[in-house]
């Protein structure tokens, strides 16, 4: 029942908005299953002082032919994306004037793309909403567009963390084969101001005092840099890192405030989200941030962030109390007492565990099989658990791999849901949705794709969606 309610809400909203409730299929019999890779892409709310992540949204899309088989050689088939209005009328065609990323991209990332173009060449559709090409990647059998520089502001200037794109597959003559509308989630709610804004509780106050910059975003960011200088300036490792990074020997604050150069956090603290970054002997960004803040007292709850067993500890910095990126089936599952049944820590562990020196950020992630342990007659005590751990810090081992992520995917020793595949070679995310946004989502825009495809917003599970008619057996007979 709870899986159907979000879908009904989407259908009603689409009808009220004058949009067709089901519009993803065409008479050609082709089907697009498109998705965002992460379920949420974070970006900085300003790039003037320092940057953690650039605007970097990614679309993957697989195409199923009229016989129900995954297209693994597109031939002359192409796929494009363009902005489309959601049921509220919000549309996001361009990032021009919505971020200062392009004013600082050269000093931060060593690149100089024009406005509306991202770090890998993918572009926003622009004010004219021009369809943009997607590239074919035969290794994953998907069309892809990586690093689209999308922001969470629509063309009216309103915040929308869940803007939508319209995917179109065409044959070599330009005839439309299939269409689909998907969400590209993006948030700039990632910030540090709860503790680092000038005038906050004194535990985080720089030794030289709060900056009290009139710009609240610049203010908390400068305070963060001052704390780095307070604790490290003058040490051999810090001075060497400043020189190697091309920053002022007087410190990070001087680099920004007096030299006018923005700082890339990953230049020193490496991040697997930005390959090739980091310096030897300096902890990676994930480790540095999470381990440092694990035992910090949350000024709102009065508890150490490490001890907070609910998502408010994570939302203090990650998107967030407004974005609510954990919005999929697990994120809004409820217990018998109507409380939220699954929290961030149930999959990822405590903050100190996320910040452990033995963990690879972005690579060492929970797997499906730690909770979905097998079948009715072959499981690890239950078919499904609500926590991925069978002991503190120890992920549960599954009795069966029927629901497992693929081993050594996308590289040796790594097993990530967002690169795993299953039925017919389809990516797991094609049917189940992106990480943190597993269908059905509590946000209506996420569910629109599956409402278009199968009439409801749950997991893409209706065989006739891809096969045209209901197969009699699992192998299509």
C-alpha positions in Angstrom: 0.0 0.0 0.0 2.7 2.5 1.0 4.5 1.9 -2.3 1.5 3.0 -4.3 0.7 6.2 -2.5 3.6 8.3 -3.9 2.8 7.1 -7.4 -0.9 8.1 -7.1 0.2 11.6 -5.9 2.4 12.0 -8.9 -0.3 10.9 -11.3 -2.7 13.4 -9.8 -0.1 16.2 -9.9 0.7 15.5 -13.5 -3.0 15.5 -14.5 -3.5 18.8 -12.7 -0.5 20.2 -14.4 -1.9 19.2 -17.8 0.9 16.7 -18.5 0.2 13.2 -19.7 0.5 10.6 -16.9 2.1 8.0 -19.1 4.3 9.2 -21.9 7.5 7.3 -21.9 6.7 4.6 -24.5 6.2 4.9 -28.3 4.7 2.8 -31.0 8.3 1.6 -31.8 8.4 -0.7 -28.8 11.7 0.7 -27.5 12.1 1.6 -23.8 14.5 3.9 -22.1 15.5 3.3 -18.5 17.5 6.3 -17.4 18.8 7.2 -14.0 21.2 9.4 -12.0 24.1 7.5 -10.7 24.3 8.7 -7.1 20.8 9.7 -6.0 22.2 13.0 -4.9 25.0 15.2 -6.2 26.4 17.8 -3.8 28.0 21.0 -4.9 29.3 24.1 -3.0 27.0 27.0 -2.4 30.0 29.2 -3.3 33.4 28.7 -4.9 35.0 31.9 -3.9 36.7 30.6 -0.7 37.0 26.9 -1.0 35.5 24.0 -2.8 34.7 20.4 -1.8 32.9 19.3 -5.0 32.1 20.9 -8.3 28.7 20.9 -10.0 28.9 17.4 -11.5 25.6 15.6 -12.3 25.6 12.3 -14.3 23.0 10.5 -16.4 23.1 6.9 -17.4 20.5 5.4 -19.6 19.9 1.9 -21.0 17.8 1.2 -24.1 15.7 -1.9 -24.5 14.6 -3.0 -28.0 11.1 -4.1 -29.1 12.0 -7.8 -28.4 12.8 -7.0 -24.8 16.6 -7.2 -25.1 19.1 -4.7 -23.9 20.7 -2.8 -26.7 24.4 -3.6 -26.6 25.3 -2.1 -30.0 23.4 1.1 -30.7 24.5 1.4 -34.4 23.0 4.6 -35.5 20.8 5.1 -32.5 21.5 8.3 -30.5 20.3 9.6 -27.1 19.9 13.2 -25.9 18.8 15.0 -22.8 17.0 18.3 -22.4 15.3 20.0 -19.5 11.6 19.3 -18.8 9.2 21.0 -16.4 8.1 18.9 -13.4 4.4 18.8 -12.4 4.8 22.1 -10.5 6.1 23.8 -13.6 9.7 24.1 -12.4 12.3 23.8 -15.2 16.1 24.1 -15.1 17.6 24.7 -18.5 20.7 26.7 -17.6 23.2 27.3 -14.8 24.2 30.8 -16.0 23.9 33.3 -13.2 23.1 30.6 -10.6 26.6 29.9 -9.3 30.1 31.5 -9.2 31.7 28.2 -10.3 32.9 29.5 -13.6 34.6 32.5 -12.0 36.9 30.2 -10.0 37.0 26.9 -12.1 40.5 27.6 -13.4 42.2 28.1 -10.1 40.3 25.3 -8.5 40.3 22.6 -11.2 42.8 23.8 -13.8 40.1 24.0 -16.5 38.4 26.8 -18.3 35.0 25.5 -19.7 32.5 28.2 -20.8 29.4 28.9 -18.7 27.0 25.9 -18.8 29.7 23.4 -19.6 31.1 21.0 -17.0 34.5 19.6 -16.3 34.2 16.7 -18.9 32.5 18.7 -21.6 28.9 17.8 -20.8 26.6 20.9 -21.0 23.4 22.2 -19.7 20.7 22.6 -22.4 21.0 26.4 -22.1 18.3 29.1 -22.4 17.1 27.6 -25.7 16.8 24.1 -24.1 18.9 22.6 -26.8 19.0 18.8 -26.7 22.5 17.6 -25.6 24.2 14.4 -26.8 25.0 11.4 -24.6 28.0 9.2 -25.3 27.8 5.4 -25.7 29.8 3.3 -23.2 29.9 -0.3 -24.4 31.5 -1.6 -21.2 28.3 -0.8 -19.3 26.0 -0.9 -22.3 24.6 2.5 -21.5 24.4 6.0 -22.8 26.0 8.5 -20.5 26.5 12.2 -19.8 29.0 12.9 -17.0 29.6 16.1 -15.1 26.5 18.1 -16.2 26.9 21.4 -14.3 23.4 21.5 -12.9 22.5 23.7 -9.9 19.5 23.5 -7.5 17.9 26.7 -8.9 15.3 26.6 -11.6 14.9 29.2 -14.3 12.7 31.3 -12.0 15.4 31.4 -9.4 13.4 29.1 -7.0 15.2 26.2 -5.2 14.4 22.8 -6.6 16.7 20.0 -5.5 15.0 17.5 -7.9 14.9 19.1 -11.4 14.1 16.9 -14.3 15.5 16.0 -17.7 13.8 14.5 -20.8 15.7 11.7 -22.5 15.1 11.0 -26.2 16.4 8.0 -28.2 16.4 8.5 -32.0 17.3 6.2 -34.9 19.8 7.2 -37.6 17.1 9.1 -39.5 16.1 11.2 -36.5 12.9 9.3 -35.7 12.0 9.2 -32.0 12.3 5.6 -30.7 11.5 6.3 -27.0 11.4 9.0 -24.3 11.7 9.1 -20.6 11.7 11.8 -17.9 14.2 11.4 -15.0 15.3 13.4 -11.9 18.8 14.8 -11.7 19.1 15.5 -7.9 21.4 18.3 -6.8 21.9 20.2 -3.6 24.2 23.0 -2.3 22.9 22.5 1.2 26.2 20.9 2.2 27.7 23.5 4.6 29.4 24.0 7.9 27.7 27.1 9.3 25.9 25.4 12.2 29.3 25.4 14.1 31.5 27.7 12.0 29.4 30.7 11.4 30.7 33.7 13.3 29.1 34.0 16.7 28.5 30.2 17.0 29.4 28.4 20.2 33.0 29.1 21.1 34.4 25.6 20.6 35.0 26.2 16.9 36.1 29.9 17.2 39.5 30.6 15.5 42.2 31.8 17.9 42.2 35.1 16.1 38.5 35.5 16.6 35.5 35.1 14.3 35.7 36.7 10.8 32.2 38.3 10.9 32.2 38.7 7.1 28.9 40.3 6.0 28.4 37.5 3.5 27.2 34.6 5.6 28.6 32.0 3.1 32.0 33.6 2.8 32.0 34.1 6.6 31.8 30.4 7.7 34.1 29.3 5.0 36.8 31.8 6.0 36.4 30.7 9.6 37.1 27.1 8.5 40.3 28.2 6.8 41.4 30.2 9.9 41.1 27.0 12.0 43.3 25.1 9.6 45.9 27.9 10.0 45.5 28.0 13.8 46.3 24.4 14.2 48.9 23.8 11.4 50.6 26.9 10.3 54.3 26.7 10.8 54.5 22.9 10.9 56.8 21.4 8.3 54.0 19.3 6.7 51.6 22.3 6.4 54.2 24.6 5.0 55.3 22.0 2.5 51.7 21.4 1.5 51.0 25.1 1.0 54.0 25.4 -1.3 53.1 22.3 -3.3 49.6 23.5 -3.7 50.6 26.9 -4.9 49.0 28.6 -1.9 50.4 31.4 0.2 53.0 30.4 2.8 51.1 32.7 5.2 48.3 30.2 5.2 45.0 29.3 3.6 43.2 32.4 5.0 45.8 34.6 3.4 45.6 32.7 0.2 41.9 33.6 -0.1 41.5 36.9 1.8 44.6 38.6 0.5 45.8 36.7 -2.6 42.3 36.2 -4.0 42.8 32.5 -4.8 40.2 29.9 -3.9 41.2 26.7 -2.2 40.4 23.2 -3.4 40.1 20.9 -0.3 41.1 17.8 -2.3 44.3 19.4 -3.4 45.7 18.3 0.0 43.0 15.9 1.3 42.5 13.5 -1.6 39.1 12.4 -2.6 38.1 9.4 -4.8 35.3 11.7 -6.1 38.1 13.7 -7.7 40.7 11.2 -9.0 44.3 12.2 -8.8 43.9 14.6 -5.9 45.6 14.6 -2.5 49.1 14.7 -1.1 51.1 11.9 0.5 51.0 11.9 4.3 47.8 14.0 4.5 44.6 12.1 5.3 41.9 11.8 2.7 39.0 14.2 2.9 36.5 11.6 4.1 38.8 10.5 6.8 39.8 14.0 7.9 36.3 15.4 8.1 34.5 12.4 9.7 37.1 11.4 12.2 37.7 15.0 13.3 34.0 15.7 13.9 32.9 12.4 15.3 33.2 13.5 18.9 32.2 17.1 18.3 29.1 18.2 20.2 26.1 19.0 18.1 25.0 22.5 19.2 21.4 21.7 18.4 21.0 18.3 20.1 23.8 18.6 22.7 25.0 15.1 21.7 28.3 14.1 20.1 27.8 13.6 16.4 29.2 10.1 16.9 26.4 9.2 19.3 23.5 10.5 17.3 21.7 7.4 16.0 19.5 9.3 13.6 20.1 11.1 10.3 20.0 14.5 11.9 23.8 14.0 12.7 24.4 13.4 9.0 22.0 16.1 7.8 23.9 18.7 9.9 26.5 18.8 7.1 25.2 16.6 4.2 22.0 17.5 2.3 20.1 18.0 4.5 17.2 19.2 6.5 15.7 20.7 3.4 17.0 18.4 0.7 16.3 15.2 2.6 18.4 13.1 0.2 17.7 9.8 2.0 14.2 9.6 0.4 13.9 6.2 -1.1 12.1 3.1 0.2 14.6 2.6 3.0 14.6 6.3 3.9 10.9 6.6 4.5 10.3 3.1 5.9 8.5 3.2 9.2 8.6 1.1 12.3 5.5 -0.2 14.2 5.6 3.0 16.4 5.6 5.2 13.2 9.2 6.2 13.8 11.7 6.0 10.9 12.9 2.4 10.8 16.2 2.9 9.0 18.8 5.6 9.6 22.0 6.5 7.8 24.1 4.8 10.4 22.2 1.5 9.9 24.0 1.2 6.6 27.1 3.3 6.9 27.9 2.9 10.5 29.0 5.6 13.0 30.8 8.7 12.0 34.1 7.4 13.3 33.6 4.2 11.2 33.0 6.3 8.1 36.2 8.2 8.9 38.3 5.2 9.7 41.8 5.2 8.1 41.2 1.8 6.7 38.2 2.9 4.7 38.3 4.1 1.1 35.8 6.9 0.7 33.3 6.5 -2.1 34.5 2.8 -2.6 33.9 1.0 0.7 30.2 1.2 0.8 27.4 -1.0 2.3 26.1 -3.7 -0.1 22.6 -4.9 -0.6 23.3 -8.4 0.7 24.2 -7.2 4.1 20.5 -6.7 4.7 18.9 -8.8 1.9 20.7 -12.0 2.9 18.9 -14.6 0.7 15.8 -16.4 -0.1 13.0 -17.9 2.0 14.9 -21.2 2.3 18.5 -19.9 2.3 19.2 -16.8 4.3 21.3 -15.5 7.2 18.5 -15.8 9.8 16.1 -13.5 8.0 15.4 -12.7 4.4 15.8 -9.0 5.2 17.2 -7.0 8.0 16.9 -3.3 8.8 20.6 -2.9 9.8 23.6 -4.0 7.7 25.7 -5.0 10.7 25.5 -8.2 12.7 28.0 -6.7 15.3 29.3 -3.2 15.8 31.5 -2.3 12.8 31.0 -5.7 11.1 28.9 -6.1 8.0 26.6 -9.1 7.9 27.6 -11.9 5.5 24.8 -13.1 3.2 23.9 -16.8 2.9 23.0 -16.3 -0.8 24.1 -13.9 -3.5 20.7 -13.7 -5.1 20.3 -10.0 -4.1 24.0 -9.3 -4.0 26.0 -6.5 -5.7 28.5 -7.7 -8.3 32.0 -8.5 -6.8 35.0 -6.6 -8.1 32.7 -4.0 -9.7 33.8 -1.5 -10.9 37.3 -2.6 -9.9 39.1 -5.3 -8.0 38.1 -5.4 -4.3 35.2 -3.0 -4.8 31.5 -4.0 -4.9 29.2 -1.1 -5.7 25.5 -1.2 -6.2 25.7 1.8 -8.7 27.8 -0.3 -11.1 26.2 -3.7 -10.6 23.9 -5.4 -13.1 21.3 -8.1 -13.0 18.3 -9.2 -15.0 19.1 -9.2 -18.7 22.2 -7.1 -18.2 20.3 -4.2 -16.9 22.0 -2.1 -14.2 20.5 -2.6 -10.7 19.8 1.2 -10.7 17.8 0.9 -13.9 15.0 -1.0 -12.1 15.5 -0.2 -8.4 16.5 3.4 -8.6 19.6 5.3 -7.5 21.3 5.0 -4.2 19.4 6.9 -1.4 16.4 7.1 -3.8 15.4 3.4 -4.2 11.8 3.2 -5.6 9.3 4.3 -4.4 10.7 7.6 -3.3 9.1 10.0 -0.9 9.7 12.8 -3.5 7.2 12.7 -6.3 9.5 13.7 -9.1 11.6 10.6 -8.6 8.6 8.4 -9.2 7.5 10.0 -12.5 9.8 7.9 -14.6 8.3 4.6 -13.4 4.8 6.0 -13.4 5.4 6.8 -17.1 6.8 3.3 -17.7 4.5 1.0 -15.8 1.8 3.1 -14.2 3.1 3.1 -10.6 6.2 4.4 -8.8 7.5 1.3 -7.2 10.4 -0.9 -8.4 10.3 -1.3 -12.2 8.8 -4.8 -12.1 6.1 -5.1 -14.6 7.4 -7.4 -17.3 5.3 -5.9 -20.1 7.1 -2.6 -19.6 10.1 -4.0 -21.5 8.8 -7.1 -23.1 5.6 -5.8 -24.6 3.6 -8.8 -23.4 3.8 -10.7 -20.2 6.3 -13.6 -20.6 5.1 -17.0 -19.4 8.5 -17.9 -17.9 11.6 -16.2 -16.6 13.5 -16.9 -19.8 10.7 -15.3 -22.0 9.0 -18.5 -23.0 
